[in-house]
């Protein structure tokens, strides 16, 4: 959450970080509608990178190639993950 706030959210396996956040009332920018064609939903993975789906072509095409940054719309969760929402 913003301003150092934290929120624990439980969800089903395979859901994207962006959808998890939106479902939990956590605001995240997503100018392209969550289709991986912008970088407004970028987040920083603080823990659990190994519990995310592998980086895909859309992320790489947008220049999101270095950990801990991921596009939240393209990152499916498969375990415990801690992310920081990046505010622009």
Secondary structure in CASP SS format (residue, H / E / C, confidence):
PFRMAT SS
TARGET T0000
AUTHOR 0000-0000-0000
METHOD secondary structure of the structure
MODEL  1
X C 1.00
X C 1.00
X C 1.00
X C 1.00
X C 1.00
X C 1.00
X C 1.00
X C 1.00
X C 1.00
X C 1.00
X C 1.00
X C 1.00
X C 1.00
X C 1.00
X C 1.00
X E 1.00
X H 1.00
X H 1.00
X H 1.00
X H 1.00
X H 1.00
X H 1.00
X H 1.00
X C 1.00
X C 1.00
X C 1.00
X C 1.00
X C 1.00
X C 1.00
X C 1.00
X C 1.00
X C 1.00
X C 1.00
X C 1.00
X C 1.00
X C 1.00
X C 1.00
X C 1.00
X C 1.00
X C 1.00
X C 1.00
X E 1.00
X E 1.00
X E 1.00
X E 1.00
X E 1.00
X E 1.00
X C 1.00
X H 1.00
X H 1.00
X H 1.00
X E 1.00
X C 1.00
X C 1.00
X C 1.00
X C 1.00
X H 1.00
X H 1.00
X H 1.00
X H 1.00
X H 1.00
X C 1.00
X C 1.00
X C 1.00
X C 1.00
X C 1.00
X C 1.00
X C 1.00
X E 1.00
X E 1.00
X E 1.00
X C 1.00
X C 1.00
X C 1.00
X C 1.00
X E 1.00
X E 1.00
X C 1.00
X C 1.00
X C 1.00
X C 1.00
X E 1.00
X E 1.00
X E 1.00
X E 1.00
X C 1.00
X C 1.00
X C 1.00
END
